Amino acid sequence: MNFCNKIIASKSQYAEIADHKCHCIKGHTGKCNEFPFLEHLKATAPSVANKIKRDATMTTGAAWKSEDAGPNRILRWVMMLDDDELLKYGLDMSKLKPGVIAKLREKAADYDSCILVAAKLTWLVYQMENAPTPPQDIKFYLEDLFGEMKPGSTLCVICRLPLNFKLFELAARGKAAIETCHKNPRMHNADNVGFGHRECNIAQGNKSLDEFYSWIEGIIERVNSKS
Amino acid sequence: MNFCNKIIASKSQYAEIADHKCHCIKGHTGKCNEFPFLEHLKATAPSVANKIKRDATMTTGAAWKSEDAGPNRILRWVMMLDDDELLKYGLDMSKLKPGVIAKLREKAADYDSCILVAAKLTWLVYQMENAPTPPQDIKFYLEDLFGEMKPGSTLCVICRLPLNFKLFELAARGKAAIETCHKNPRMHNADNVGFGHRECNIAQGNKSLDEFYSWIEGIIERVNSKS
C-alpha cells in the first residue's frame, strides 16, 4: 500500500524530529489523517483506540516518580536522539540510572515503525473474540497491510489462548487486563508486536518468550518427576 | 518439644489479644526469649532474621497508600478479631473495600501458629545453599520440631529449584529476591509455609500452586503443538 504521506501540521515540540504524516491511501479524498485505520475504534471503543496509539508511539511510563526515574512517557522516536540532542528538549540522560536509560533506549523506534505497529495492533484487535466488526474500508486497508482477518483468531502472544475484546474493559487501578507485548527479541515493529493477557505478561517478566517457555517447562518437569 | 511458655511482658497495644510467650525449651536456664531460634541469625544476618519475624507475624502491607487501602502491616492474630473489637483498636473495617478486607482476613493467624511459622522458616533458611551453619543448640531445637536438616536442600516452593541464601541480599527497591510463600491452600501455618524466588511468586500471582502448574502446562502444550 502507498500512503498519502502528506505532512500534517503539528504543534508538538518534537515535530522537528519526525514529521507527522497522512496514512490514508495515496490519492484519497477528504482530509488527511495520521491514523485513518483507528477512526472506527475511536468512535466505538475510544479507550482501546487511545491505548493502541499510546502503546504504539510512546515509551511506557516510569513505575514510580522520582528525579532519576526518567520521563513518564515520551515519543519513541524522540528516544532515538543522542544524549546531546535530548538535552535540548530538557531531558538530561546523564541524571538517570543506567537501568532506566537502558529501558528507555530499548523502547526507541522510528516514526514509520510506530505507525505500522499501531496499524498491526488495530488489525489484531478486530480479530479478537467479541470485537466490533470493522467497516469495509478499514478492513480492506488493514488486510492489504497484514493479510486476511479471521474473527476470533487473535491469541495471547504468551499463553496462546484467544484474547477477548471485553478484557479491555476490565481495568484494576488503571491496569488493563490486556497489554501490548513484544515477542522475542523485544523490538518495536509490526512483526514483533502483539497483545497478551496482563497476567501472562507479568509472569513472563524480563524473560524473552523462549526463556519463559524453557523456564516453565523446567518447572513442569521437576513437579512431575517428584509427585 | 515443650516450650517454657512463660509470659513475656509487652508494651504493645495488642498485648491483651495474645500473650507473648517464651519459646525456649521448658526448664531452660537464662532469660526467657520469644524467638530463641532466631538469635544466631539475628547476629549473623539481621535482615533475614527480621524478615522471618515480620513475615511470620505480620500481614503484608498495602501496595499503595490511601484511606481505603487498610493498615500497612498489622499482627496476624489481631486480624482474627471481629469488626467490633477491631474498632476499639482504631481499625474501621467498614471503611475498607471488600477486596482489601478479604486479603487482610485471609492473612489472619493465631499467635502460636505464627511462632511455629517463624521456626519453620528459620529451619528452611539454614538449609539454603550458602546459608550460615547454625550453632548446635539451635540445630537441635529446629530438628526436634521439623526433622533433620540437610544443607542445600531448601527448594523454591514454586519452581522447585534450590534457593541460595545470598539472594536475600539482592534487593531492588526494598524487594528481596526471596519471598515467603504459602503452598496450596494459602493458610498460614508451619506445614504450609515456605520460600520462593520473587519472580516465581510474581508469576504464580493469585493462582494456587495447582492452578499455576496446570496453567503453565497448558501453555507448554499449546506452544509445542504449534511449532
Interface residues (C-beta under 8 A of the other chain):
Chain A: W64 I158 C159 R160 L161 R173 E199 I202 A203 G205 Y213 W215 I216 E217 G218 I219 I220 R222 V223 K226
Chain B: W64 I158 C159 R160 L161 R173 E199 I202 A203 G205 Y213 W215 I216 E217 G218 I219 I220 R222 V223 K226
